[in-house]
Amino acid sequence: MTGSSAVIAQVRVLVVEDDRNLGDEVAAGLRAAGFAVDLARDYADADLKIAVNSYDCLVVDRGLPDGDGLDLVRAQRESGQRTPVVMLTARDALADRLDGFAQGADDYVVKPFAMDELAARVGALCRRRELPAPTRTVVGTLVVDRPRRRVHRAGTLLTLTPKEFGVLELLASRAGSVVTRAELIECCWDEMAEPASNVVDVVIAQLRRKLGAPPLIETVRGAGFTISP
């Protein structure tokens, strides 16, 4: 499989795959493409993660050790959940694909597959699901252009990593309010991030350096971070 250079920020994906090597490879490939990725090894674990977390897309294998991944999809649809689903399976017969679509799958990727293609399909489904949102967020001299994934401060174009863009976009969209560390980790990282780690502080420090003076991001001691409107 090949890697992908796509950039998708603040999009959380659940991969449901019991094959340990393939599951790890898919998760790593999607993370390299900029997604936040959680990994479930069986039906029960996937069902629990879906109940606890909010996902933008599910990538589901059919042959799970404790059930058929398609049953998971059907259960989600029957409960009213509309999260996009990519079925990931070796079953390539037309009848299997038609059955998958009939039960609520949005796309079907047959093994073996190219990682670039899977990442592109996941990204396309997530974009299709997005609700209309302001194209730009303006806070003083800061302009966050969401569709183009560009940030300007005082007319200067800044070069940000996908993670930096995701954090800044969230802070700017909630200018005047405090965004907690837990909220930043929930929106911009995946379950691999430790809540007690310093990943948020590292990205905030990088953003402050790139944003320059006067300081834009404020630390609210014991609470989180904010950008004043």
Rosetta blueprint (number, residue, H / E / L):
1 M L
2 T L
3 G L
4 S L
5 S L
6 A L
7 V L
8 I L
9 A L
10 Q L
11 V L
12 R E
13 V E
14 L E
15 V E
16 V E
17 E L
18 D L
19 D L
20 R H
21 N H
22 L H
23 G H
24 D H
25 E H
26 V H
27 A H
28 A H
29 G H
30 L H
31 R H
32 A H
33 A L
34 G L
35 F L
36 A E
37 V E
38 D E
39 L E
40 A E
41 R L
42 D L
43 Y H
44 A H
45 D H
46 A H
47 D H
48 L H
49 K H
50 I H
51 A H
52 V H
53 N L
54 S L
55 Y L
56 D L
57 C E
58 L E
59 V E
60 V E
61 D E
62 R L
63 G E
64 L E
65 P L
66 D L
67 G E
68 D E
69 G H
70 L H
71 D H
72 L H
73 V H
74 R H
75 A H
76 Q H
77 R H
78 E H
79 S L
80 G L
81 Q L
82 R L
83 T L
84 P L
85 V E
86 V E
87 M E
88 L E
89 T E
90 A L
91 R L
92 D L
93 A L
94 L H
95 A H
96 D H
97 R H
98 L H
99 D H
100 G H
101 F H
102 A H
103 Q L
104 G L
105 A L
106 D L
107 D E
108 Y E
109 V E
110 V E
111 K L
112 P L
113 F L
114 A L
115 M H
116 D H
117 E H
118 L H
119 A H
120 A H
121 R H
122 V H
123 G H
124 A H
125 L H
126 C H
127 R H
128 R H
129 R H
130 E L
131 L L
132 P L
133 A L
134 P L
135 T L
136 R E
137 T E
138 V E
139 V E
140 G L
141 T L
142 L E
143 V E
144 V E
145 D E
146 R L
147 P L
148 R L
149 R L
150 R E
151 V E
152 H E
153 R E
154 A L
155 G L
156 T E
157 L E
158 L E
159 T L
160 L L
161 T L
162 P H
163 K H
164 E H
165 F H
166 G H
167 V H
168 L H
169 E H
170 L H
171 L H
172 A H
173 S H
174 R L
175 A L
176 G L
177 S L
178 V L
179 V E
180 T E
181 R H
182 A H
183 E H
184 L H
185 I H
186 E H
187 C H
188 C H
189 W L
190 D L
191 E L
192 M L
193 A L
194 E L
195 P L
196 A L
197 S L
198 N L
199 V H
200 V H
201 D H
202 V H
203 V H
204 I H
205 A H
206 Q H
207 L H
208 R H
209 R H
210 K H
211 L H
212 G L
213 A L
214 P L
215 P L
216 L L
217 I E
218 E E
219 T E
220 V E
221 R L
222 G L
223 A L
224 G E
225 F E
226 T E
227 I E
228 S L
229 P L
